[in-house]
């Protein structure tokens, strides 16, 4: 199949336009230069030629070899060429009128036969007999040749000719039918009044650039008001007719390209909203929607989310209400009202859109929205932005209105037409599936976080010691962490501390975390079967593996027993987890690594596990933490461990409480991509004993 003009980026030429031309015209197609057309003037000058034959056969005379070579060059590099010195036929072709004199040009062209070459000739035979007459005739026909070549670059509809002073002549009519106003013979402000206000400056600027210095082709797509009052996209293309290095006139066309423009816009918008599939949460998903439609379809766009659709909030009082979750406005407009916060009551028009599931368009004078039709916060912004229209479009997910979009036109922007509203509806409908996924993820995450927080209970009050724990979800809301901690005061006055991380970032991980926490509590508390930390983790490993509760778990399980003089003995076992951090009351911090951690749980349940021991003095601090505190993308984990120890030392120097210390460690982990947890234990000096001084 031959490429069309649309495929090659050139207008498609209908050869029959040259049937009555006074200049000889021929058209070839394809790399073989098949002769697909020639007009009567061409036949009179060169005689009949076989249509469909390659050029080297159709023009077999020896003198035509240079002509065929030019066809090859023009077809190859798509650059026009001219021969201005006279050429002569030898009159040997069958049916030829004899010896003739001519000049010619070859230009790239796309016809219905595909890409090819347009050959235009001028008969200069009269020059041989009468030099003066031939010179005059050559100039006239040369100008005709230039105009034909210029028309070849334009889309055929309204054809016009313009002088450098702005006077314009309509060669092929249609302006008045299209715009509903009479043709004006000069480009002035009244003519520009038919152009969309947002496109006028760009149209004038593009024209001035084309006309400045060395004139070049002018191409501009802009909107013009039609006879019905709506705007449609048109494209004007013009080329200069240069005489003596000066643009003597411009010839061009203006064509309606609304359908092509809208199809390209639809493809562009759908490509933009495809980013919703990568959105981490509901606000981010809707933000991709608003950013996609501004400024092509609206000057500003805000999405309002109804309660119960992923944000975890209900409206105060239970009345119809919504929260602002995303907003985008073009440059030059006031800042949009703040996002988030509690749901606010809907105005009557928004309530109608939600209840009927049908869009509504409001138009009004600049900055004068109808009183009482919209919520006051929205109405105030519309007044400040000098809005002229608001289109409210419902966003339906699973047969229910989950949200609605408010697309706003401001200042001199005309209200959206039916085609604009239809395209806006298509864009919002296209994102319903990814939005459903984002909202479902948000609901799942909210459920899992609720479960997770319910299990991460406060630390118990332990005589002779201070306990504290903190948990912080990841900065991004795309994932639910599997981090967990626990502390348990046993009947004999000893304490267990546990921290761990379960593979997975979903509701299943949170559920598995609750099961592991409960089972380890039972194992640690059972007075009939006292266990070392290693034995407790080994028993847990066998149960978890047998029940298939989790794919992989890392943990540190610690048993702390009080000693005399305010001291405690810590015994711990490490199942593939970052090592505990000991912050002595006096002296440098160190990580309790032993000879390295054992394997994580759920890897090899039969493996023997080890218990390590450490004496804690009054004022010492033992910290268990998850990798969210030490992992920084692009750096080695040892750097994160060193930073954690430094921050712990700074906090110790400030004399903060254990609770404040844990909070500061979490706050120091900037740009956290994973959740993080920390639990700490600090022996308290016995009454009457001085507190150890820190370094």
Secondary structure, DSSP 8 states (H G I E B T S, - for coil): ----HHHHTS-EE-GGGGTT-SSEEEEEETTTTEEEEE-HHHHHHH----TTSBHHHHT-SGGGHHHHHHHHHHHHH---EEEEEEEE--S-STT--SS-EEEEEEEEEEETTEEEEEEEEEE-HHHHH-HHHHHHHHHHHHHHHHHHHHHHTS-SSEEEEEETTSBEEEEE--HHHHHSS---SB-SHHHHTTB-TTTHHHHHHHHHHHHSSS---EEEEEEEE-TTS-EEEEEEEEEEEEETTEEEEEEEEEEE-HHHHHHHHHHHHHHHHGGGGG-SSHHHHHHHHHHHHBTTTBSEEEEEEETTSSS----GGG-SEEEEEEEEE-TTS------EEEEEE--HHHHHHHHH---EEEE-STT---TTTS-HHHHHHHHHTTEEEEEEEEEEETTEEEEEEEEEEETT-----HHHHHHHHHHHHHTHHHHHHHHHHHHHHHHHHHHHHHHS------TTEEEEEEEE--SSSS----EEEEEEE-TTS-EEEEEEEES--SHHHHHHHHHHHHHHHHHHH-GGG---HHHHHHHHHHHHHHHT--S-EEEEEEEEEE-GGG-EEEEEEEES---EEEE-SSS--EEE-TT--B--BTT-TTS----EEEEE-TT-EEEEE-GGGT--TTS-HHHHHHHHHHHHHHHHHTT--HHHHHHHHHHTSTT-SS-EEEEEEEE---TTS------
